[in-house]
């Protein structure tokens, strides 16, 4: 699964364009994939809400395309240390 996220973000870059990619996709970090659930880390609550509303379907589509199975996204807000 380590190679999944790089392939997903490459595909998303083509779908959303470079500027949107840099702002909204690049800051997302892949945490894990267990079954159909993909856990992603995002910088803050606003970011999580924006991604959920505007890009979650794109992310699910691309992950499903590469894994050949349905995908559920789970977002975790990055802890500030």
MMTF fields as JSON, N, C-alpha, C and O atoms, coordinates in Angstrom:
{
  "mmtfVersion": "1.0.0",
  "mmtfProducer": "UNKNOWN",
  "numBonds": 323,
  "numAtoms": 324,
  "numGroups": 81,
  "numChains": 1,
  "numModels": 1,
  "chainsPerModel": [1],
  "groupsPerChain": [81],
  "chainIdList": ["A"],
  "bondAtomList": [4, 2, 8, 6, 12, 10, 16, 14, 20, 18, 24, 22, 28, 26, 32, 30, 36, 34, 40, 38, 44, 42, 48, 46, 52, 50, 56, 54, 60, 58, 64, 62, 68, 66, 72, 70, 76, 74, 80, 78, 84, 82, 88, 86, 92, 90, 96, 94, 100, 98, 104, 102, 108, 106, 112, 110, 116, 114, 120, 118, 124, 122, 128, 126, 132, 130, 136, 134, 140, 138, 144, 142, 148, 146, 152, 150, 156, 154, 160, 158, 164, 162, 168, 166, 172, 170, 176, 174, 180, 178, 184, 182, 188, 186, 192, 190, 196, 194, 200, 198, 204, 202, 208, 206, 212, 210, 216, 214, 220, 218, 224, 222, 228, 226, 232, 230, 236, 234, 240, 238, 244, 242, 248, 246, 252, 250, 256, 254, 260, 258, 264, 262, 268, 266, 272, 270, 276, 274, 280, 278, 284, 282, 288, 286, 292, 290, 296, 294, 300, 298, 304, 302, 308, 306, 312, 310, 316, 314, 320, 318],
  "bondOrderList": [1, 1, 1, 1, 1, 1, 1, 1, 1, 1, 1, 1, 1, 1, 1, 1, 1, 1, 1, 1, 1, 1, 1, 1, 1, 1, 1, 1, 1, 1, 1, 1, 1, 1, 1, 1, 1, 1, 1, 1, 1, 1, 1, 1, 1, 1, 1, 1, 1, 1, 1, 1, 1, 1, 1, 1, 1, 1, 1, 1, 1, 1, 1, 1, 1, 1, 1, 1, 1, 1, 1, 1, 1, 1, 1, 1, 1, 1, 1, 1],
  "groupList": [{"groupName": "UNK", "atomNameList": ["N", "CA", "C", "O"], "elementList": ["N", "C", "C", "O"], "formalChargeList": [0, 0, 0, 0], "bondAtomList": [1, 0, 2, 1, 3, 2], "bondOrderList": [1, 1, 2], "singleLetterCode": "X", "chemCompType": "L-PEPTIDE LINKING"}],
  "groupTypeList": [0, 0, 0, 0, 0, 0, 0, 0, 0, 0, 0, 0, 0, 0, 0, 0, 0, 0, 0, 0, 0, 0, 0, 0, 0, 0, 0, 0, 0, 0, 0, 0, 0, 0, 0, 0, 0, 0, 0, 0, 0, 0, 0, 0, 0, 0, 0, 0, 0, 0, 0, 0, 0, 0, 0, 0, 0, 0, 0, 0, 0, 0, 0, 0, 0, 0, 0, 0, 0, 0, 0, 0, 0, 0, 0, 0, 0, 0, 0, 0, 0],
  "groupIdList": [1, 2, 3, 4, 5, 6, 7, 8, 9, 10, 11, 12, 13, 14, 15, 16, 17, 18, 19, 20, 21, 22, 23, 24, 25, 26, 27, 28, 29, 30, 31, 32, 33, 34, 35, 36, 37, 38, 39, 40, 41, 42, 43, 44, 45, 46, 47, 48, 49, 50, 51, 52, 53, 54, 55, 56, 57, 58, 59, 60, 61, 62, 63, 64, 65, 66, 67, 68, 69, 70, 71, 72, 73, 74, 75, 76, 77, 78, 79, 80, 81],
  "secStructList": [7, 6, 6, 2, 2, 2, 2, 2, 2, 2, 2, 2, 2, 2, 2, 2, 7, 2, 2, 2, 0, 0, 0, 0, 0, 6, 6, 7, 3, 3, 3, 3, 3, 3, 6, 6, 3, 3, 3, 3, 3, 3, 1, 1, 2, 2, 2, 2, 2, 2, 2, 2, 2, 2, 6, 2, 2, 2, 2, 2, 2, 2, 2, 2, 2, 2, 2, 6, 1, 7, 7, 3, 3, 3, 3, 3, 3, 7, 7, 7, 7],
  "xCoordList": [0.8, 0.0, 0.844, 0.32, 2.138, 3.003, 3.023, 3.208, 2.834, 2.858, 1.49, 1.382, 0.449, -0.903, -1.013, -1.466, -0.61, -0.821, -0.066, -0.648, 1.184, 1.842, 1.092, 1.021, 0.543, -0.23, -1.53, -1.952, -2.16, -3.397, -3.148, -3.894, -2.107, -1.882, -1.461, -1.793, -0.74, -0.409, -1.678, -1.804, -2.593, -3.85, -4.698, -5.312, -4.728, -5.493, -4.93, -5.684, -3.615, -2.99, -3.536, -3.798, -3.705, -4.247, -5.709, -6.144, -6.466, -7.903, -8.203, -9.118, -7.434, -7.797, -6.952, -7.284, -5.872, -4.996, -3.923, -4.085, -2.834, -1.663, -1.953, -1.551, -2.64, -2.881, -3.746, -3.399, -4.864, -5.721, -4.995, -5.166, -4.197, -3.415, -2.477, -2.427, -1.733, -0.773, -1.455, -0.92, -2.634, -3.339, -4.051, -3.968, -4.756, -5.672, -5.244, -5.615, -4.501, -4.153, -2.765, -2.578, -1.81, -0.437, -0.287, 0.524, -1.04, -0.893, -1.474, -1.253, -2.212, -2.799, -1.727, -0.938, -1.705, -0.756, -1.505, -2.465, -1.051, -1.618, -1.177, 0.009, -2.134, -1.823, -1.899, -0.931, -3.042, -3.191, -4.372, -5.21, -4.413, -5.556, -5.847, -4.997, -7.063, -7.509, -8.849, -9.837, -8.887, -10.112, -10.48, -9.672, -11.694, -12.162, -11.888, -12.18, -11.335, -11.127, -9.714, -8.734, -9.628, -8.345, -8.311, -9.189, -7.277, -7.136, -6.111, -4.996, -6.519, -5.678, -5.556, -6.498, -4.384, -4.159, -4.222, -3.63, -4.956, -5.104, -4.676, -4.675, -4.314, -3.745, -4.687, -4.241, -5.98, -6.882, -8.338, -8.627, -9.243, -10.671, -11.24, -12.0, -10.88, -11.363, -10.953, -11.764, -9.714, -9.192, -9.993, -10.365, -10.255, -11.035, -12.414, -12.866, -13.081, -14.415, -14.39, -15.262, -13.398, -13.278, -13.01, -13.645, -12.082, -11.757, -12.973, -13.284, -13.653, -14.832, -15.882, -16.48, -16.101, -17.129, -16.724, -17.556, -15.462, -15.056, -14.224, -14.254, -13.497, -12.571, -12.705, -12.031, -13.548, -13.614, -14.076, -13.581, -15.011, -15.453, -14.331, -14.191, -13.534, -12.39, -11.405, -10.925, -11.114, -10.158, -10.693, -9.957, -11.956, -12.559, -12.516, -12.183, -12.855, -12.846, -11.474, -11.345, -10.451, -9.096, -8.601, -8.014, -8.833, -8.423, -9.135, -8.509, -10.424, -11.192, -10.675, -10.628, -10.297, -9.748, -8.488, -8.331, -7.593, -6.332, -6.461, -5.706, -7.4, -7.538, -8.575, -8.628, -9.396, -10.471, -11.482, -12.059, -11.694, -12.699, -13.251, -12.594, -14.451, -15.013, -14.094, -13.277, -14.242, -13.36, -14.166, -15.083, -13.822, -14.356, -13.178, -12.115, -13.37, -12.297, -12.521, -13.643, -11.429, -11.453, -10.34, -9.183, -10.699, -9.721, -9.33, -10.172, -8.059, -7.526, -6.848, -6.081, -7.135, -6.542, -5.161, -5.0, -4.182, -2.794, -2.669, -3.179, -1.99, -1.757, -0.56, 0.492, -0.727, 0.363, 1.178, 0.632, 2.491, 3.371, 4.211, 5.008],
  "yCoordList": [-1.204, 0.0, 1.27, 2.361, 1.137, 2.319, 3.071, 4.288, 2.359, 3.025, 3.566, 4.234, 3.292, 3.747, 5.262, 5.846, 5.91, 7.355, 8.153, 9.085, 7.851, 8.602, 8.499, 9.474, 7.338, 7.187, 7.982, 8.584, 7.982, 8.733, 10.228, 10.898, 10.749, 12.195, 12.59, 13.686, 11.726, 12.032, 12.15, 13.054, 11.246, 11.275, 12.494, 13.126, 12.817, 13.974, 15.275, 16.203, 15.348, 16.556, 16.818, 17.964, 15.751, 15.896, 16.321, 17.092, 15.836, 16.125, 17.538, 18.188, 18.017, 19.285, 20.475, 21.615, 20.236, 21.322, 21.618, 21.323, 22.202, 22.421, 23.329, 23.012, 24.445, 25.386, 24.758, 24.831, 24.143, 23.484, 22.324, 22.081, 21.618, 20.52, 21.026, 20.464, 22.096, 22.639, 23.112, 22.946, 23.7, 24.241, 23.155, 23.143, 22.236, 21.338, 19.878, 19.19, 19.389, 17.961, 17.713, 16.786, 18.525, 18.341, 18.287, 17.5, 19.094, 19.041, 17.783, 17.556, 16.972, 15.753, 14.683, 14.473, 14.004, 12.914, 11.603, 11.519, 10.591, 9.255, 8.648, 8.662, 8.11, 7.463, 5.949, 5.249, 5.436, 3.986, 3.625, 4.464, 2.362, 1.787, 0.446, -0.444, 0.313, -0.952, -1.295, -0.594, -2.362, -2.713, -1.607, -1.216, -1.104, -0.042, 1.351, 2.345, 1.443, 2.736, 3.253, 2.578, 4.454, 5.13, 6.292, 7.155, 6.298, 7.375, 8.381, 8.025, 9.64, 10.727, 11.795, 12.048, 12.418, 13.495, 14.829, 15.004, 15.768, 17.106, 18.143, 17.85, 19.348, 20.351, 20.88, 21.14, 21.044, 21.647, 21.333, 20.707, 21.774, 21.481, 22.131, 21.496, 23.391, 24.054, 23.274, 23.072, 22.839, 22.068, 20.78, 20.411, 20.104, 18.86, 19.1, 18.333, 20.156, 20.455, 20.797, 20.363, 21.568, 21.951, 20.727, 20.546, 19.902, 18.686, 17.773, 17.234, 17.602, 16.739, 17.233, 16.44, 18.526, 19.089, 19.131, 18.887, 19.436, 19.697, 18.605, 18.491, 17.816, 16.876, 15.428, 14.559, 15.144, 13.763, 12.789, 11.665, 13.201, 12.3, 12.017, 10.888, 13.026, 12.818, 11.833, 10.912, 12.036, 11.161, 9.737, 8.796, 9.561, 8.226, 7.546, 6.365, 8.295, 7.729, 7.213, 6.109, 8.008, 7.623, 6.439, 5.503, 6.475, 5.346, 4.077, 3.025, 4.169, 3.0, 2.484, 1.276, 3.384, 2.996, 2.148, 1.125, 2.569, 1.852, 0.6, -0.354, 0.586, -0.57, -1.571, -2.702, -1.158, -1.997, -2.381, -3.468, -1.48, -1.704, -0.369, 0.66, -0.369, 0.881, 1.493, 0.802, 2.778, 3.492, 4.396, 5.091, 4.377, 5.309, 6.125, 5.577, 7.413, 8.274, 8.617, 8.859, 8.629, 9.068, 10.101, 9.826, 11.29, 12.357, 12.536, 12.497, 12.728, 13.008, 14.371, 14.644, 15.212, 16.541, 16.431, 15.83, 17.023, 16.948, 17.582, 18.673, 16.882, 17.374, 18.325, 18.0, 19.48, 20.448, 20.138, 19.935, 20.106, 19.733, 20.885, 20.751],
  "zCoordList": [0.0, 0.0, 0.0, -0.223, 0.247, 0.298, -1.022, -1.041, -2.126, -3.42, -3.833, -4.861, -3.057, -3.399, -3.395, -4.38, -2.309, -2.187, -3.245, -3.8, -3.557, -4.642, -5.98, -6.729, -6.273, -7.514, -7.442, -8.429, -6.27, -6.087, -6.276, -6.99, -5.64, -5.754, -7.169, -7.619, -7.875, -9.272, -10.116, -10.942, -9.902, -10.647, -10.259, -11.118, -8.975, -8.517, -9.076, -9.369, -9.225, -9.788, -11.186, -11.552, -11.964, -13.31, -13.28, -14.136, -12.318, -12.229, -11.742, -12.247, -10.759, -10.102, -10.541, -10.215, -11.269, -11.701, -10.662, -9.478, -11.124, -10.271, -9.07, -7.951, -9.287, -8.188, -7.103, -5.924, -7.477, -6.487, -5.824, -4.629, -6.586, -6.027, -4.932, -3.838, -5.238, -4.269, -2.983, -1.887, -3.133, -1.966, -1.169, 0.059, -1.85, -1.158, -1.089, -0.138, -2.027, -2.028, -1.443, -0.655, -1.82, -1.365, 0.161, 0.65, 0.94, 2.397, 3.063, 4.253, 2.304, 2.873, 2.994, 2.073, 4.144, 4.36, 4.545, 5.312, 3.833, 3.949, 5.274, 5.602, 6.04, 7.309, 7.165, 7.464, 6.71, 6.597, 5.716, 5.386, 5.346, 4.641, 5.28, 5.308, 5.793, 6.369, 5.755, 5.976, 4.991, 4.282, 3.316, 2.473, 3.435, 2.545, 3.101, 2.436, 4.303, 4.949, 4.743, 5.061, 4.209, 4.024, 5.011, 5.01, 5.854, 6.834, 6.324, 5.944, 6.327, 5.841, 6.919, 7.671, 6.984, 7.942, 7.213, 6.148, 7.813, 7.245, 8.284, 9.48, 7.846, 8.76, 9.845, 10.963, 9.541, 10.53, 10.189, 9.169, 11.054, 10.886, 9.623, 8.892, 9.361, 8.153, 6.916, 6.011, 6.868, 5.747, 5.581, 4.467, 6.69, 6.658, 6.062, 5.211, 6.501, 5.994, 4.505, 3.751, 4.085, 2.67, 1.799, 0.761, 2.219, 1.458, 1.38, 0.318, 2.494, 2.516, 1.529, 0.802, 1.506, 0.637, -0.833, -1.706, -1.117, -2.499, -3.169, -4.395, -2.421, -3.057, -2.61, -3.162, -1.635, -1.142, -2.226, -2.292, -3.07, -4.141, -5.132, -5.602, -5.454, -6.346, -5.714, -6.375, -4.436, -3.746, -3.702, -3.997, -3.341, -3.288, -4.648, -4.747, -5.703, -7.055, -7.441, -7.97, -7.178, -7.575, -6.738, -7.28, -5.434, -4.585, -5.046, -5.172, -5.294, -5.752, -7.089, -7.317, -7.956, -9.252, -9.079, -9.746, -8.19, -8.003, -7.142, -7.332, -6.202, -5.313, -5.804, -5.322, -6.759, -7.289, -6.209, -6.251, -5.238, -4.205, -3.735, -3.892, -3.162, -2.643, -1.59, -0.981, -1.391, -0.47, 0.448, 0.01, 1.702, 2.687, 3.208, 3.498, 3.322, 3.816, 5.278, 5.721, 6.005, 7.394, 7.533, 7.214, 8.012, 8.151, 9.609, 10.506, 9.822, 11.155, 11.08, 10.156, 12.05, 12.09, 12.74, 13.802, 12.079, 12.551, 13.937, 14.193, 14.798, 16.148, 16.127, 15.577, 16.72, 16.805, 18.051, 19.136, 17.875, 18.995, 19.431, 20.36]
}
